[in-house]
Amino acid sequence: MTRPAFQDRPPLTERVSAYDERHLVTYIRLLDADEDGADWREVVQIIFGLDADQEPERARIVHDSHLARARWMTETGYRHLLEPRLQ
């Protein structure tokens, strides 16, 4: 599976960004893993290809910030996906 390029922290915008759209599958995978109680270190390895033993601080930031954005998408962001786009 090809991983989309990612930033350590997703952009925190009030609307869904192009980054969010590219990472919808990533967000869903993070939410599923969280719901299943998966170890964040394993999740960050599988989803982002990061080794939490080699880069523990960065791996935690990437995991936690993207999971937070994924939760935002389920609470607020999804509404923006349903709105008609202005040309």
N, CA, C and O atoms as CSV, one atom per row, in Angstrom:
chain,resi,resn,atom,element,x,y,z
A,1,MET,N,N,0.850,-1.174,0.000
A,1,MET,CA,C,0.000,0.000,0.000
A,1,MET,C,C,0.897,1.239,0.000
A,1,MET,O,O,1.855,1.315,0.770
A,2,THR,N,N,0.592,2.188,-0.845
A,2,THR,CA,C,1.357,3.419,-0.925
A,2,THR,C,C,0.907,4.373,0.171
A,2,THR,O,O,-0.286,4.577,0.392
A,3,ARG,N,N,1.889,4.950,0.850
A,3,ARG,CA,C,1.573,5.918,1.899
A,3,ARG,C,C,1.631,7.314,1.316
A,3,ARG,O,O,2.616,7.665,0.666
A,4,PRO,N,N,0.594,8.128,1.532
A,4,PRO,CA,C,0.705,9.519,1.083
A,4,PRO,C,C,1.749,10.234,1.942
A,4,PRO,O,O,1.910,9.929,3.124
A,5,ALA,N,N,2.449,11.181,1.336
A,5,ALA,CA,C,3.431,11.966,2.089
A,5,ALA,C,C,2.706,12.652,3.242
A,5,ALA,O,O,1.566,13.097,3.107
A,6,PHE,N,N,3.390,12.727,4.372
A,6,PHE,CA,C,2.748,13.329,5.537
A,6,PHE,C,C,3.680,14.322,6.211
A,6,PHE,O,O,4.902,14.251,6.085
A,7,GLN,N,N,3.064,15.244,6.928
A,7,GLN,CA,C,3.788,16.186,7.764
A,7,GLN,C,C,3.762,15.646,9.186
A,7,GLN,O,O,2.934,14.794,9.509
A,8,ASP,N,N,4.652,16.127,10.033
A,8,ASP,CA,C,4.634,15.650,11.417
A,8,ASP,C,C,3.327,16.015,12.110
A,8,ASP,O,O,2.824,15.265,12.946
A,9,ARG,N,N,2.792,17.161,11.757
A,9,ARG,CA,C,1.488,17.590,12.286
A,9,ARG,C,C,0.621,18.023,11.106
A,9,ARG,O,O,1.077,18.780,10.249
A,10,PRO,N,N,-0.605,17.556,11.055
A,10,PRO,CA,C,-1.465,18.018,9.959
A,10,PRO,C,C,-1.782,19.495,10.153
A,10,PRO,O,O,-1.806,19.979,11.284
A,11,PRO,N,N,-2.026,20.213,9.064
A,11,PRO,CA,C,-2.404,21.621,9.203
A,11,PRO,C,C,-3.697,21.741,10.013
A,11,PRO,O,O,-4.663,21.020,9.763
A,12,LEU,N,N,-3.705,22.639,10.965
A,12,LEU,CA,C,-4.899,22.850,11.788
A,12,LEU,C,C,-5.677,24.020,11.215
A,12,LEU,O,O,-5.459,25.176,11.580
A,13,THR,N,N,-6.566,23.703,10.336
A,13,THR,CA,C,-7.406,24.702,9.700
A,13,THR,C,C,-8.836,24.521,10.195
A,13,THR,O,O,-9.192,23.474,10.736
A,14,GLU,N,N,-9.643,25.548,10.003
A,14,GLU,CA,C,-11.039,25.462,10.430
A,14,GLU,C,C,-11.904,24.754,9.401
A,14,GLU,O,O,-13.063,24.433,9.664
A,15,ARG,N,N,-11.342,24.517,8.244
A,15,ARG,CA,C,-12.039,23.809,7.187
A,15,ARG,C,C,-11.186,22.631,6.744
A,15,ARG,O,O,-9.989,22.581,7.026
A,16,VAL,N,N,-11.791,21.708,6.069
A,16,VAL,CA,C,-11.069,20.564,5.536
A,16,VAL,C,C,-10.076,21.070,4.496
A,16,VAL,O,O,-10.426,21.836,3.598
A,17,SER,N,N,-8.854,20.633,4.633
A,17,SER,CA,C,-7.798,21.062,3.712
A,17,SER,C,C,-7.518,19.970,2.676
A,17,SER,O,O,-8.009,18.847,2.787
A,18,ALA,N,N,-6.727,20.324,1.678
A,18,ALA,CA,C,-6.301,19.330,0.690
A,18,ALA,C,C,-5.526,18.215,1.394
A,18,ALA,O,O,-5.626,17.048,1.014
A,19,TYR,N,N,-4.755,18.578,2.416
A,19,TYR,CA,C,-4.021,17.576,3.201
A,19,TYR,C,C,-5.001,16.588,3.832
A,19,TYR,O,O,-4.791,15.377,3.774
A,20,ASP,N,N,-6.065,17.105,4.431
A,20,ASP,CA,C,-7.078,16.229,5.034
A,20,ASP,C,C,-7.679,15.297,3.986
A,20,ASP,O,O,-7.855,14.106,4.240
A,21,GLU,N,N,-7.988,15.828,2.830
A,21,GLU,CA,C,-8.587,15.009,1.787
A,21,GLU,C,C,-7.640,13.890,1.359
A,21,GLU,O,O,-8.075,12.762,1.130
A,22,ARG,N,N,-6.356,14.195,1.250
A,22,ARG,CA,C,-5.369,13.172,0.876
A,22,ARG,C,C,-5.220,12.112,1.967
A,22,ARG,O,O,-4.823,10.980,1.691
A,23,HIS,N,N,-5.540,12.484,3.201
A,23,HIS,CA,C,-5.307,11.578,4.328
A,23,HIS,C,C,-6.580,10.994,4.931
A,23,HIS,O,O,-6.555,10.509,6.062
A,24,LEU,N,N,-7.666,11.031,4.215
A,24,LEU,CA,C,-8.911,10.465,4.751
A,24,LEU,C,C,-8.739,8.995,5.122
A,24,LEU,O,O,-9.206,8.565,6.177
A,25,VAL,N,N,-8.085,8.237,4.280
A,25,VAL,CA,C,-7.869,6.812,4.586
A,25,VAL,C,C,-6.968,6.679,5.813
A,25,VAL,O,O,-7.203,5.822,6.665
A,26,THR,N,N,-5.949,7.514,5.904
A,26,THR,CA,C,-5.067,7.503,7.077
A,26,THR,C,C,-5.885,7.759,8.339
A,26,THR,O,O,-5.734,7.056,9.338
A,27,TYR,N,N,-6.741,8.759,8.288
A,27,TYR,CA,C,-7.563,9.099,9.453
A,27,TYR,C,C,-8.476,7.933,9.838
A,27,TYR,O,O,-8.626,7.622,11.020
A,28,ILE,N,N,-9.073,7.301,8.857
A,28,ILE,CA,C,-9.958,6.169,9.144
A,28,ILE,C,C,-9.167,5.026,9.781
A,28,ILE,O,O,-9.631,4.400,10.733
A,29,ARG,N,N,-7.983,4.761,9.255
A,29,ARG,CA,C,-7.147,3.697,9.814
A,29,ARG,C,C,-6.755,4.015,11.253
A,29,ARG,O,O,-6.751,3.128,12.107
A,30,LEU,N,N,-6.423,5.278,11.525
A,30,LEU,CA,C,-6.074,5.672,12.895
A,30,LEU,C,C,-7.255,5.499,13.843
A,30,LEU,O,O,-7.097,4.994,14.954
A,31,LEU,N,N,-8.425,5.915,13.405
A,31,LEU,CA,C,-9.619,5.774,14.244
A,31,LEU,C,C,-9.945,4.306,14.498
A,31,LEU,O,O,-10.302,3.930,15.614
A,32,ASP,N,N,-9.824,3.488,13.473
A,32,ASP,CA,C,-10.079,2.047,13.640
A,32,ASP,C,C,-9.091,1.433,14.631
A,32,ASP,O,O,-9.476,0.665,15.513
A,33,ALA,N,N,-7.817,1.782,14.474
A,33,ALA,CA,C,-6.789,1.236,15.370
A,33,ALA,C,C,-7.036,1.681,16.805
A,33,ALA,O,O,-6.888,0.894,17.740
A,34,ASP,N,N,-7.411,2.942,16.974
A,34,ASP,CA,C,-7.691,3.457,18.313
A,34,ASP,C,C,-8.884,2.733,18.931
A,34,ASP,O,O,-8.859,2.356,20.102
A,35,GLU,N,N,-9.912,2.549,18.135
A,35,GLU,CA,C,-11.107,1.845,18.609
A,35,GLU,C,C,-10.779,0.410,19.017
A,35,GLU,O,O,-11.358,-0.125,19.963
A,36,ASP,N,N,-9.853,-0.199,18.300
A,36,ASP,CA,C,-9.454,-1.578,18.599
A,36,ASP,C,C,-8.457,-1.675,19.749
A,36,ASP,O,O,-8.108,-2.773,20.182
A,37,GLY,N,N,-7.999,-0.524,20.244
A,37,GLY,CA,C,-7.048,-0.529,21.347
A,37,GLY,C,C,-5.635,-0.902,20.936
A,37,GLY,O,O,-4.851,-1.378,21.757
A,38,ALA,N,N,-5.305,-0.687,19.664
A,38,ALA,CA,C,-3.966,-1.031,19.171
A,38,ALA,C,C,-2.909,-0.145,19.822
A,38,ALA,O,O,-3.175,1.010,20.154
A,39,ASP,N,N,-1.723,-0.688,20.000
A,39,ASP,CA,C,-0.591,0.051,20.559
A,39,ASP,C,C,-0.174,1.131,19.559
A,39,ASP,O,O,0.040,0.846,18.381
A,40,TRP,N,N,-0.061,2.362,20.036
A,40,TRP,CA,C,0.248,3.481,19.139
A,40,TRP,C,C,1.570,3.277,18.417
A,40,TRP,O,O,1.726,3.741,17.287
A,41,ARG,N,N,2.524,2.598,19.038
A,41,ARG,CA,C,3.827,2.371,18.405
A,41,ARG,C,C,3.695,1.468,17.173
A,41,ARG,O,O,4.347,1.691,16.153
A,42,GLU,N,N,2.858,0.468,17.287
A,42,GLU,CA,C,2.614,-0.405,16.139
A,42,GLU,C,C,1.840,0.343,15.054
A,42,GLU,O,O,2.120,0.190,13.865
A,43,VAL,N,N,0.884,1.140,15.465
A,43,VAL,CA,C,0.069,1.902,14.518
A,43,VAL,C,C,0.929,2.871,13.715
A,43,VAL,O,O,0.796,2.959,12.494
A,44,VAL,N,N,1.806,3.596,14.396
A,44,VAL,CA,C,2.637,4.587,13.705
A,44,VAL,C,C,3.623,3.903,12.761
A,44,VAL,O,O,4.004,4.474,11.739
A,45,GLN,N,N,4.033,2.688,13.099
A,45,GLN,CA,C,4.917,1.922,12.206
A,45,GLN,C,C,4.159,1.499,10.951
A,45,GLN,O,O,4.656,1.659,9.836
A,46,ILE,N,N,2.979,0.970,11.134
A,46,ILE,CA,C,2.196,0.454,10.002
A,46,ILE,C,C,1.684,1.582,9.113
A,46,ILE,O,O,1.808,1.508,7.890
A,47,ILE,N,N,1.118,2.614,9.704
A,47,ILE,CA,C,0.476,3.666,8.917
A,47,ILE,C,C,1.475,4.671,8.355
A,47,ILE,O,O,1.356,5.090,7.204
A,48,PHE,N,N,2.459,5.057,9.166
A,48,PHE,CA,C,3.385,6.108,8.744
A,48,PHE,C,C,4.791,5.600,8.424
A,48,PHE,O,O,5.611,6.340,7.880
A,49,GLY,N,N,5.066,4.354,8.756
A,49,GLY,CA,C,6.395,3.817,8.494
A,49,GLY,C,C,7.459,4.367,9.421
A,49,GLY,O,O,8.638,4.387,9.069
A,50,LEU,N,N,7.056,4.818,10.612
A,50,LEU,CA,C,7.994,5.366,11.588
A,50,LEU,C,C,8.303,4.345,12.667
A,50,LEU,O,O,7.425,3.604,13.108
A,51,ASP,N,N,9.540,4.315,13.080
A,51,ASP,CA,C,9.982,3.426,14.148
A,51,ASP,C,C,9.978,4.212,15.460
A,51,ASP,O,O,10.808,5.096,15.668
A,52,ALA,N,N,9.041,3.880,16.333
A,52,ALA,CA,C,8.900,4.598,17.599
A,52,ALA,C,C,10.099,4.389,18.516
A,52,ALA,O,O,10.337,5.203,19.408
A,53,ASP,N,N,10.856,3.317,18.314
A,53,ASP,CA,C,12.065,3.106,19.115
A,53,ASP,C,C,13.190,4.044,18.662
A,53,ASP,O,O,13.987,4.505,19.478
A,54,GLN,N,N,13.246,4.316,17.372
A,54,GLN,CA,C,14.289,5.175,16.817
A,54,GLN,C,C,13.962,6.665,16.982
A,54,GLN,O,O,14.849,7.473,17.260
A,55,GLU,N,N,12.701,7.015,16.812
A,55,GLU,CA,C,12.264,8.411,16.896
A,55,GLU,C,C,11.022,8.516,17.789
A,55,GLU,O,O,9.939,8.831,17.298
A,56,PRO,N,N,11.165,8.259,19.078
A,56,PRO,CA,C,9.972,8.191,19.935
A,56,PRO,C,C,9.174,9.496,20.004
A,56,PRO,O,O,7.944,9.470,19.957
A,57,GLU,N,N,9.854,10.621,20.115
A,57,GLU,CA,C,9.131,11.891,20.239
A,57,GLU,C,C,8.392,12.227,18.947
A,57,GLU,O,O,7.214,12.582,18.963
A,58,ARG,N,N,9.101,12.109,17.836
A,58,ARG,CA,C,8.468,12.412,16.545
A,58,ARG,C,C,7.324,11.445,16.273
A,58,ARG,O,O,6.252,11.868,15.840
A,59,ALA,N,N,7.530,10.170,16.518
A,59,ALA,CA,C,6.498,9.176,16.262
A,59,ALA,C,C,5.241,9.480,17.077
A,59,ALA,O,O,4.123,9.354,16.577
A,60,ARG,N,N,5.432,9.878,18.324
A,60,ARG,CA,C,4.273,10.193,19.180
A,60,ARG,C,C,3.543,11.430,18.679
A,60,ARG,O,O,2.313,11.470,18.669
A,61,ILE,N,N,4.306,12.444,18.262
A,61,ILE,CA,C,3.701,13.676,17.722
A,61,ILE,C,C,2.894,13.364,16.464
A,61,ILE,O,O,1.755,13.808,16.325
A,62,VAL,N,N,3.487,12.602,15.554
A,62,VAL,CA,C,2.803,12.255,14.306
A,62,VAL,C,C,1.513,11.492,14.617
A,62,VAL,O,O,0.448,11.818,14.094
A,63,HIS,N,N,1.622,10.487,15.461
A,63,HIS,CA,C,0.441,9.683,15.794
A,63,HIS,C,C,-0.642,10.533,16.458
A,63,HIS,O,O,-1.783,10.573,15.997
A,64,ASP,N,N,-0.274,11.204,17.534
A,64,ASP,CA,C,-1.281,11.931,18.321
A,64,ASP,C,C,-1.910,13.081,17.545
A,64,ASP,O,O,-3.118,13.298,17.642
A,65,SER,N,N,-1.119,13.816,16.781
A,65,SER,CA,C,-1.669,14.965,16.054
A,65,SER,C,C,-2.588,14.506,14.922
A,65,SER,O,O,-3.619,15.131,14.669
A,66,HIS,N,N,-2.226,13.434,14.249
A,66,HIS,CA,C,-3.092,12.942,13.177
A,66,HIS,C,C,-4.352,12.280,13.744
A,66,HIS,O,O,-5.423,12.386,13.145
A,67,LEU,N,N,-4.241,11.611,14.873
A,67,LEU,CA,C,-5.434,11.042,15.500
A,67,LEU,C,C,-6.369,12.155,15.957
A,67,LEU,O,O,-7.585,12.036,15.807
A,68,ALA,N,N,-5.833,13.217,16.503
A,68,ALA,CA,C,-6.669,14.349,16.912
A,68,ALA,C,C,-7.380,14.958,15.711
A,68,ALA,O,O,-8.556,15.314,15.791
A,69,ARG,N,N,-6.657,15.077,14.590
A,69,ARG,CA,C,-7.284,15.628,13.381
A,69,ARG,C,C,-8.347,14.665,12.860
A,69,ARG,O,O,-9.395,15.098,12.382
A,70,ALA,N,N,-8.089,13.383,12.949
A,70,ALA,CA,C,-9.082,12.392,12.530
A,70,ALA,C,C,-10.359,12.531,13.369
A,70,ALA,O,O,-11.469,12.447,12.845
A,71,ARG,N,N,-10.186,12.740,14.651
A,71,ARG,CA,C,-11.366,12.933,15.519
A,71,ARG,C,C,-12.104,14.217,15.147
A,71,ARG,O,O,-13.334,14.252,15.137
A,72,TRP,N,N,-11.341,15.278,14.839
A,72,TRP,CA,C,-11.961,16.540,14.410
A,72,TRP,C,C,-12.784,16.299,13.151
A,72,TRP,O,O,-13.877,16.845,12.998
A,73,MET,N,N,-12.251,15.480,12.255
A,73,MET,CA,C,-12.982,15.193,11.008
A,73,MET,C,C,-14.316,14.512,11.311
A,73,MET,O,O,-15.303,14.770,10.623
A,74,THR,N,N,-14.364,13.654,12.321
A,74,THR,CA,C,-15.615,12.949,12.631
A,74,THR,C,C,-16.618,13.844,13.352
A,74,THR,O,O,-17.822,13.591,13.316
A,75,GLU,N,N,-16.118,14.886,14.004
A,75,GLU,CA,C,-16.994,15.760,14.781
A,75,GLU,C,C,-17.410,17.009,14.011
A,75,GLU,O,O,-18.541,17.474,14.155
A,76,THR,N,N,-16.522,17.552,13.207
A,76,THR,CA,C,-16.764,18.826,12.539
A,76,THR,C,C,-16.437,18.789,11.053
A,76,THR,O,O,-17.244,19.197,10.218
A,77,GLY,N,N,-15.256,18.301,10.738
A,77,GLY,CA,C,-14.739,18.385,9.382
A,77,GLY,C,C,-15.601,17.729,8.325
A,77,GLY,O,O,-15.688,18.219,7.199
A,78,TYR,N,N,-16.238,16.625,8.675
A,78,TYR,CA,C,-17.041,15.913,7.682
A,78,TYR,C,C,-18.121,16.799,7.086
A,78,TYR,O,O,-18.499,16.618,5.929
A,79,ARG,N,N,-18.620,17.754,7.857
A,79,ARG,CA,C,-19.672,18.657,7.362
A,79,ARG,C,C,-19.188,19.440,6.151
A,79,ARG,O,O,-19.952,19.709,5.225
A,80,HIS,N,N,-17.912,19.801,6.169
A,80,HIS,CA,C,-17.344,20.571,5.064
A,80,HIS,C,C,-17.260,19.733,3.791
A,80,HIS,O,O,-17.326,20.270,2.686
A,81,LEU,N,N,-17.114,18.432,3.947
A,81,LEU,CA,C,-17.064,17.550,2.782
A,81,LEU,C,C,-18.424,17.445,2.101
A,81,LEU,O,O,-18.507,17.143,0.911
A,82,LEU,N,N,-19.483,17.694,2.855
A,82,LEU,CA,C,-20.839,17.572,2.325
A,82,LEU,C,C,-21.338,18.863,1.684
A,82,LEU,O,O,-22.337,18.848,0.965
A,83,GLU,N,N,-20.665,19.964,1.931
A,83,GLU,CA,C,-21.085,21.242,1.360
A,83,GLU,C,C,-20.720,21.317,-0.117
A,83,GLU,O,O,-19.708,20.764,-0.548
A,84,PRO,N,N,-21.558,22.007,-0.884
A,84,PRO,CA,C,-21.192,22.193,-2.302
A,84,PRO,C,C,-19.952,23.086,-2.395
A,84,PRO,O,O,-19.786,24.032,-1.625
A,85,ARG,N,N,-19.102,22.764,-3.344
A,85,ARG,CA,C,-17.886,23.567,-3.555
A,85,ARG,C,C,-18.202,24.762,-4.428
A,85,ARG,O,O,-18.929,24.655,-5.416
A,86,LEU,N,N,-17.653,25.888,-4.055
A,86,LEU,CA,C,-17.801,27.088,-4.876
A,86,LEU,C,C,-16.795,27.027,-6.006
A,86,LEU,O,O,-15.649,26.626,-5.800
A,87,GLN,N,N,-17.199,27.409,-7.162
A,87,GLN,CA,C,-16.309,27.391,-8.332
A,87,GLN,C,C,-15.428,28.604,-8.364
A,87,GLN,O,O,-14.617,28.755,-9.277
